[in-house]
Amino acid sequence: MPKIAFVCTRNRFRSPLAAAIFQRELAARKVPGEWIVESAGSWVHDLMPPTEEAFIEAAKRGLDISSHISLGIEALNLDSIDLLLVMELGQKESILIDFPQLTDKTYLLSELSGPAFTIPDPYVTKEPSSEIAREIETLIKTNIEKITALASRNNHK
């Protein structure tokens, strides 16, 4: 049973949306097997619900994220993670320093499509949350086969 986790900063917008979109794509494409899909933040101080913008973007896509509560990456069972997809280069670097056992399992979501780039945090860059959500959705849809193949390969190691 492959286990994948999406990571952003506070686990309130990008990663919960990515996890929900990925779960929808697994079901829509009838990807076989049972999958564990989680999300976490690299810098979570308080357990919080998704942002209002995350609820809006999820609703536009017919997704329900109402049960989501932010978690820090340290709350995940990292030994059982098969694939960790992060939003920012700094997150990847920090995770690999703190958790070197994840070296072969950690990627920027964007690097699966070609040159790696940071998916911006709308609360830092003030970029429209709708554009960021669309980018996350496009990256997941475009790379679903790569994502599932990487997670499945690591699950069988």
Secondary structure as GFF3:
##gff-version 3
##sequence-region A 1 157
A	DSSP	beta_strand	3	8	.	.	.	ID=ss1
A	DSSP	alpha_helix	14	28	.	.	.	ID=ss2
A	DSSP	beta_strand	36	41	.	.	.	ID=ss3
A	DSSP	alpha_helix	52	60	.	.	.	ID=ss4
A	DSSP	three_ten_helix	73	75	.	.	.	ID=ss5
A	DSSP	three_ten_helix	78	80	.	.	.	ID=ss6
A	DSSP	beta_strand	83	86	.	.	.	ID=ss7
A	DSSP	alpha_helix	89	98	.	.	.	ID=ss8
A	DSSP	three_ten_helix	100	105	.	.	.	ID=ss9
A	DSSP	beta_strand	106	108	.	.	.	ID=ss10
A	DSSP	three_ten_helix	109	112	.	.	.	ID=ss11
A	DSSP	alpha_helix	122	125	.	.	.	ID=ss12
A	DSSP	alpha_helix	129	155	.	.	.	ID=ss13
###
